[in-house]
Amino acid sequence: MEIPSSNIKEIVRQTEIFLVMAIVVLYSFIAYQRNFIWKDDYSLWGDCVEKSSEKARPHNNFGVACNDGGMIDKAIKEINKAIDLKPSFVNAYVSLGNAYLNKGLFDMAIKEYRNALRLKTDYAEVYVNIGNAYIKKGLIDRAIESYSNALALKPDSIRARLNIASAYGLKGFTNEALAEYKALAELQPDNPDIYYNMGIAYERLAKSKEQRAERRGQGVMCQEQRWLIEQAVNEYKKALKFNPDDFQARGNIERIRKWSRKQGAIN
């Protein structure tokens, strides 16, 4: 029995539709699988390690993801694998140092950071990491030295300036910390945290003036101390300009004003 040509066309059309739908479903399933695998760095790089086990980069990046997820021992294992595969992989030594730092093995972290510097002597951010390890060890002077090395290589490093300012603060070097915050304000003029920290620094300088005056038996606030208090308030106001919800800056202003009214410093 001969099938009419119109029926043949309908069968072909339906077959084409079926094939198109099958392809769409197939690719949708593949996309779903890939999206599931790539839902986070851990899944992404874990998948890459399985598919490219002899490449260093997937092992390093998977290790970084493990470190970020708190799986530090697994991170160390993966990053060491990356180094075994590619001993000249600078960032792998940095990643390994970061993992040791998270594990509290500060000397081992510093060792790996220095391994990275042997391969890339001008790696400013590694000096910042070394400084952070020294901070953890309580060696503030060594930390400042490392942050200074980072700034010598990269004067516009926000991270290095923030950290060295904090280190100066820990040492009680308030003027030095203030100088760093001023440099940071040039680099990031809309960062409220910088102005807040500058306010803290000015307050500390004013407090030190007050303490010296008390030791000399002088109860009246000097002009310099009054100026420092005014600067502190101004910096807190700048912080509030960029972050109106900063209740700490707002509270500091109110505290200073109450105290200064008694001292006759500001209105």
BAKOL-44883 format. One record per atom (N, C-alpha, C): residue in three letters; x, y negated, z negated. Coordinates in steps of 0.02 Angstrom, whole numbers, plus 50000, padded with zeros to 5 digits. Example, Ala and Ser with C-alpha at 12.3 -4.5 7.8 and 13.67 -1.06 7.14 Angstrom:
REM BAKOL-44883
Ala506605028449610 Ala506155022549610 Ala506605016549610 Ser506425011249646 Ser506845005349643 Ser506454999849606 
This chain:
REM BAKOL-44883
Met500425006050000 Met500005000050000 Met500444993850000 Glu500324989250044 Glu500734983250052 Glu500484977850004 Ile500964974949967 Ile500794969549920 Ile500764963049958 Pro500224959249948 Pro500164952849983 Pro500744948249965 Ser500924944150015 Ser501494939650005 Ser501364934749947 Ser500744932749938 Ser500584928049883 Ser500724931249815 Asn500574937849811 Asn500704941449748 Asn501454942249736 Ile501824943449791 Ile502564944049786 Ile502854937549758 Lys502614931849785 Lys502864925349762 Lys502714924349687 Glu502114926649666 Glu501924925749596 Glu502364930049551 Ile502514936249574 Ile502954940649535 Ile503654937649529 Val503914934949585 Val504584931749585 Val504584925849537 Arg504054921749541 Arg504014915749498 Arg504004917749424 Gln503604922849407 Gln503574925049338 Gln504234928049315 Thr504564931549361 Thr505224934449344 Thr505734928949330 Glu505714923649371 Glu506174918049361 Glu506044914649294 Ile505404913749277 Ile505224910749214 Ile505474914949155 Phe505394921549162 Phe505614926149109 Phe506374925649100 Leu506744925449156 Leu507474925049153 Leu507704918549120 Val507374913049140 Val507544906549110 Val507424906649035 Met506844909349015 Met506684909648944 Met507184914048906 Ala507384919548937 Ala507874923948905 Ala508534920448895 Ile508744916648946 Ile509384912948941 Ile509344907648886 Val508774904148884 Val508684899048832 Val508724902148763 Val508374907848754 Val508374911148689 Val509074913448671 Leu509434916148721 Leu510114918648710 Leu510574912948687 Tyr510554907348724 Tyr510994901748706 Tyr510784898548641 Ser510134898548627 Ser509904895948563 Ser510174900148506 Phe510174906648516 Phe510434911148464 Phe511174910148454 Ile511544909348510 Ile512264908148505 Ile512404901548469 Ala512024896448487 Ala512104889848455 Ala511944890248381 Tyr511424894148364 Tyr511244894948294 Tyr511814898348256 Gln512104903548287 Gln512664906948255 Gln513244902148244 Arg513404898248296 Arg513974893648291 Arg513834888248239 Asn513224885748238 Asn513054880648187 Asn513104883448117 Phe512914889748110 Phe512954892948045 Phe513684893748023 Ile514104895748071 Ile514814896548057 Ile515134889848040 Trp514934884548075 Trp515234877948068 Trp514894873648015 Lys514484876647972 Lys514104872547926 Lys514544868747877 Asp515164871247865 Asp515644867547824 Asp516344869647845 Asp516844866047819 Asp517534867447837 Asp517744874447818 Tyr517504876747761 Tyr517684883547739 Tyr517454888747790 Ser516834888147812 Ser516564892947861 Ser516914892147929 Leu517014885847949 Leu517324884448013 Leu518024887548017 Trp518454885747969 Trp519144888047973 Trp519224895347953 Gly518764897947913 Gly518764905047900 Gly518634908947963 Asp518164906448003 Asp518024909548068 Asp518614909048115 Cys518954903248114 Cys519544902348157 Cys520114907048138 Val520204908148072 Val520724912648049 Val520594919748075 Glu519954921748073 Glu519784928448097 Glu519924929148172 Lys519804923848210 Lys519884924148282 Lys520594922548305 Ser520974918848263 Ser521654916848283 Ser522114917748223 Ser522184923948202 Ser522554925448140 Ser523294924148144 Glu523564923448206 Glu524284922348214 Glu524454915048228 Lys523974910648218 Lys524094903548227 Lys524124900248158 Ala524614895748150 Ala524734892648085 Ala524184887748064 Arg523944883648112 Arg523474878348094 Arg522834880948062 Pro522514886148089 Pro521904888648055 Pro522034890847983 His522604894047971 His522764896247902 His522854890247856 Asn523204885047881 Asn523294879047840 Asn522624875747825 Asn522224874747877 Asn521594871247867 Asn521104875247825 Phe521124881847833 Phe520704886047790 Phe520934885447717 Gly521604885147708 Gly521874884247641 Gly521664877747610 Val521654872447651 Val521434865847627 Val520704866247605 Ala520294869547645 Ala519584870347628 Ala519504874347563 Cys519914879547555 Cys519884883447493 Cys520084879147433 Asn520604875047443 Asn520834870647389 Asn520284865647370 Asp519964862847420 Asp519424858147408 Asp518844861447372 Gly518744867947384 Gly518204871647353 Gly518384874747286 Gly518984873347262 Gly519194876047197 Gly519484883047199 Met519564885847258 Met519854892647265 Met520604891847276 Ile520964889847224 Ile521644887547232 Ile522124893247249 Asp522054898947216 Asp522494904547231 Asp522424906847303 Lys521804907047326 Lys521684908847396 Lys521984903647442 Ala521934897247422 Ala522224891847462 Ala522974892747469 Ile523304894147413 Ile524034895047413 Ile524234900747459 Lys523854906147457 Lys523994911947500 Lys523934910147574 Glu523404906647592 Glu523284904847662 Glu523814899847687 Ile523974894947645 Ile524464889847667 Ile525154892847674 Asn525334897347628 Asn525984900847635 Asn526004904947699 Lys525444907747719 Lys525414911447782 Lys525554906647841 Ala525274900747837 Ala525394895647889 Ala526134893947894 Ile526454893247836 Ile527174891547835 Ile527584897447861 Asp527384903547844 Asp527734909347872 Asp527704909447948 Leu527124907647975 Leu527034907648047 Leu527394901848081 Lys527434896248045 Lys527754890248074 Lys528124886448019 Pro528754888148006 Pro529134885047952 Pro529234877447960 Ser529134874848020 Ser529224867648032 Ser528574863748025 Phe528054866947999 Phe527384863947994 Phe527374859247934 Val527504852847946 Val527574847947892 Val526964847747847 Asn526384847047878 Asn525764846147838 Asn525594852247796 Ala525854858147815 Ala525724864047775 Ala526074863447707 Tyr526684860647707 Tyr527034859647643 Tyr526664854547600 Val526374849347632 Val525974844547595 Val525354847947566 Ser525024852047607 Ser524434855647583 Ser524604860247525 Leu525184863547529 Leu525384868047475 Leu525534864047412 Gly525854858347421 Gly525974854047363 Gly525334851847330 Asn524834850147371 Asn524184848147343 Asn523854853747304 Ala523924859847330 Ala523624865547295 Ala523974866647228 Tyr524634866347228 Tyr525004867147164 Tyr524834861547116 Leu524734855447142 Leu524544849747099 Leu523874851147066 Asn523394853747105 Asn522734855447077 Asn522774861047026 Lys523264865247034 Lys523344870946988 Lys523724868946925 Gly523984862746924 Gly524364860446866 Gly525104862246868 Leu525334864746925 Leu526044866546933 Leu526404860746965 Phe526544855646925 Phe526774849246952 Phe527484849646982 Asp527924853346950 Asp528604853946978 Asp528594857647045 Met528184862647050 Met528134866347114 Met527824861847167 Ala527354857747147 Ala527044852947194 Ala527574848247220 Ile527974845447176 Ile528504840747196 Ile529004844147243 Lys529164850347229 Lys529624854147272 Lys529354854647343 Glu528704856247350 Glu528414856947417 Glu528364850147452 Tyr528204844847414 Tyr528194838147445 Tyr528884836347471 Arg529404838047434 Arg530084836547457 Arg530274840747517 Asn530004846847521 Asn530104850847581 Asn529814847347642 Ala529224844247632 Ala528914840547687 Ala529344834547707 Leu529634831147657 Leu530044825247671 Leu530694827147707 Arg530944833147695 Arg531544835347731 Arg531404835947806 Leu530784837447822 Leu530594838147893 Leu530374831447923 Lys530094827147881 Lys529854820547904 Lys530024815347851 Thr530604812247858 Thr530874808047805 Thr530474801547795 Asp530094799547845 Asp529714793247840 Asp528974794347825 Tyr528814799847794 Tyr528114801647779 Tyr527904798047714 Ala527644792047721 Ala527504787847663 Ala527004790947616 Glu526484794147642 Glu525954796847599 Glu526214802447554 Val526744805847576 Val527024811147535 Val527354808147472 Tyr527664802347480 Tyr527944798947422 Tyr527394797147372 Val526804795347398 Val526234793947353 Val526044800347315 Asn526034805947350 Asn525864812247317 Asn526374814047263 Ile527014812847278 Ile527534814147228 Ile527424809647167 Gly527264803347180 Gly527124798747125 Gly526544801247082 Asn526024803847114 Asn525454806447077 Asn525644812347033 Ala526094816547059 Ala526334822147019 Ala526724819746959 Tyr527124814546968 Tyr527494811846911 Tyr527034808646860 Ile526494805446884 Ile525994802746837 Ile525714808346794 Lys525554814046826 Lys525284819746790 Lys525784822246737 Lys526424821646752 Lys526944823846706 Lys527094818546653 Gly526794812646660 Gly526924807346612 Gly527554803446625 Leu527844804346685 Leu528474800846703 Leu528294794746745 Ile528084789446712 Ile527804783646746 Ile528344780046788 Asp528954779446761 Asp529484776046798 Asp529644779746863 Arg529664786346859 Arg529794790246920 Arg529224789446970 Ala528614788946944 Ala528034787846987 Ala528094781147023 Ile528264775946985 Ile528334769347015 Ile528864769347070 Glu529404772847057 Glu529934773547107 Glu529674776747171 Ser529284781947164 Ser529004785447222 Ser528504781047260 Tyr528074777547223 Tyr527594773147256 Tyr527964767447292 Ser528514765047262 Ser528914759847294 Ser529214762347359 Asn529444768647359 Asn529704771547421 Asn529174771847475 Ala528564773547454 Ala528014773747502 Ala527884766847531 Leu527884761747489 Leu527744754947513 Leu528314752147555 Ala528924754447543 Ala529474752347585 Ala529384754847656 Leu529094760847662 Leu528964763747728 Leu528324761247759 Lys527824759847716 Lys527164757947741 Lys526864752647695 Pro527054746247705 Pro526824740947659 Pro526074740047656 Asp525714742247707 Asp524984741447706 Asp524614747647681 Ser524964752047646 Ser524654758047619 Ser524214756247559 Ile523564756647569 Ile523084755047516 Ile523194759747456 Arg523274766047472 Arg523334771147419 Arg523964769947377 Ala524514768347410 Ala525134767147373 Ala525074761047328 Arg524764755747353 Arg524704749647313 Arg524224750647254 Leu523684754047266 Leu523224755447211 Leu523564759447156 Asn523944764547177 Asn524254768947128 Asn524824765547091 Ile525214761447126 Ile525764758047092 Ile525484752747044 Ala524934749547063 Ala524614744747018 Ala524374748246954 Ser524084754146962 Ser523864758046904 Ser524454760146860 Ala525004762046894 Ala525604764046856 Ala525884758146818 Tyr525904752346849 Tyr526134746346813 Tyr525684744946753 Gly525034745946762 Gly524574745046706 Gly524724749746649 Leu524884756146665 Leu525054760946614 Leu525684758946576 Lys526134755746610 Lys526764753546579 Lys526674746946541 Gly526114743646551 Gly526014737146520 Gly526304731446560 Phe526484732746623 Phe526764727546667 Phe526184724046703 Thr525824719946667 Thr525204717046693 Thr525334712246751 Asn525854708346747 Asn526004703646802 Asn526154707346867 Glu526524712746861 Glu526684716846920 Glu526054720046949 Ala525624722446905 Ala524994725446927 Ala524564720246963 Leu524544714246935 Leu524144708946964 Leu524404707047033 Ala525054706947042 Ala525344705447108 Ala525134710647159 Glu525104716947139 Glu524884722247185 Glu524154721447203 Tyr523734719747153 Tyr523024718847167 Tyr522914712947214 Lys523314707647207 Lys523264701947252 Lys523444704047324 Ala523954708147331 Ala524144710647397 Ala523594715047426 Leu523274719047383 Leu522724723347404 Leu522124719147427 Ala522004713647393 Ala521444709347412 Ala521544706347481 Glu522174705547501 Glu522314703247569 Glu522164708747620 Leu522284714847600 Leu522184720547645 Leu521444722647648 Gln521104722147591 Gln520404724147587 Gln520004718647550 Pro519864713147584 Pro519544707447551 Pro518824708647529 Asp518524714047550 Asp517824715447531 Asp517774721347483 Asn518324723147450 Asn518324728847404 Asn518194726347333 Pro517614727647304 Pro517444724947238 Pro517884727747182 Asp518124734047190 Asp518534737047137 Asp519194733247127 Ile519454730447182 Ile520084726747177 Ile519974720547133 Tyr519434716947146 Tyr519294710847107 Tyr519144712547034 Tyr518804718047024 Tyr518674720246955 Tyr519324721446918 Asn519784725046950 Asn520424726546918 Asn520834720246907 Met520784715446953 Met521124709046944 Met520844705446883 Gly520184705846873 Gly519884702846814 Gly520154706046750 Ile520224712646750 Ile520504716146693 Ile521214713746679 Ala521614712946734 Ala522314710846726 Ala522344703746696 Tyr521934699246721 Tyr521934692446693 Tyr521724692546619 Glu521244696746602 Glu521034697246532 Glu521614699746488 Arg521984704646513 Arg522544707246474 Arg523074701946464 Leu523204698046516 Leu523694692646509 Leu523464687546458 Ala522824685946459 Ala522544681146411 Ala522604683946340 Lys522474690546333 Lys522504693746268 Lys523214693546241 Ser523704694646285 Ser524404694546262 Ser524594687546240 Lys524334682446274 Lys524454675546253 Lys524154674246183 Glu523554676846173 Glu523224676046109 Glu523624679346053 Gln523874685346066 Gln524264688946015 Gln524904685345998 Arg525234682446049 Arg525844678646035 Arg525684672445995 Ala525124669246011 Ala524924663245974 Ala524784664945901 Glu524454670645889 Glu524304672745821 Glu524944674145782 Arg525434677045815 Arg526064678445780 Arg526424671945761 Arg526314666745800 Arg526614660245784 Arg526174656145737 Gly525594658945718 Gly525154655445673 Gly524744649945707 Gln524664650545773 Gln524274645645811 Gln523584648445825 Gly523074645245798 Gly522394647745808 Gly522034644745867 Val522324639245895 Val521984635845950 Val522204638846017 Met521724639946061 Met521864642746126 Met522264637846169 Cys522804640246199 Cys523224635946240 Cys522914635246310 Gln523164630346347 Gln522904628946414 Gln522994634946461 Glu523574638246455 Glu523704644046499 Glu523214649746486 Gln523084650946422 Gln522614656246405 Gln521914654646431 Arg521724648346425 Arg521074646146450 Arg521024647246526 Trp521574645746561 Trp521584646646634 Trp521524654046652 Leu521864658346614 Leu521834665546627 Leu521134668246618 Ile520794665946566 Ile520104668046554 Ile519654665946612 Glu519744659846635 Glu519344657446692 Glu519464661646754 Gln520104663446765 Gln520264667646823 Gln519944674546818 Ala519924677246758 Ala519614683746748 Ala518874683446766 Val518534678346744 Val517824677546760 Val517724676746834 Asn518154672846866 Asn518104671746939 Asn518174678346977 Glu518644682546954 Glu518744688946989 Glu518144693646978 Tyr517864693646918 Tyr517274697746906 Tyr516684695346950 Lys516644688846960 Lys516114686147003 Lys516204688447075 Lys516844688747098 Lys516974691247166 Lys516774698547171 Ala516904702347119 Ala516704709447119 Ala515954710047126 Leu515584705747090 Leu514854705847093 Leu514594703447161 Lys514964699147194 Lys514764696847260 Lys514724702747308 Phe515204707247304 Phe515224712947350 Phe514864719147321 Asn514754719047256 Asn514384724547225 Asn513944721747169 Pro513354719147187 Pro512914716047137 Pro512694720747081 Asp512764727247092 Asp512554732147042 Asp513104734146993 Asp513674730646996 Asp514234732246952 Asp514074729646882 Phe513774733846841 Phe513564731746774 Phe514164730546729 Gln514734733846743 Gln515324732846702 Gln515604725746712 Ala515634723546775 Ala515874716746789 Ala515414711646757 Arg514764712946764 Arg514274708246735 Arg514334708146658 Gly514424713946630 Gly514494714346557 Gly515124710946533 Asn515674711646571 Asn516294708346553 Asn516234700746553 Ile515884698246603 Ile515774690946606 Ile515394688546545 Glu514874692046527 Glu514484690146469 Glu514894690546405 Arg515284695846399 Arg515714696646339 Arg516214690946334 Ile516534689346391 Ile517024683946392 Ile516704677246373 Arg516124676046400 Arg515784669646387 Arg515604668946313 Lys515354674246283 Lys515194673946212 Lys515814672546170 Trp516354676046188 Trp516974675146150 Trp517274668246162 Ser517254665946226 Ser517584659746243 Ser517214653646215 Arg516554654246205 Arg516184648746175 Arg516424647346104 Lys516594652646069 Lys516864651846001 Lys517554648646003 Gln517934650246057 Gln518614647746062 Gln518664641146098 Gly518114639146131 Gly518124632946170 Gly518494633546235 Ala518474639746265 Ala518854640946327 Ala518474639046388 Ile517864641446395 Ile517454639846454 Ile516744638646431 Asn516344635646474 Asn515644634446459 Asn515224640346480 
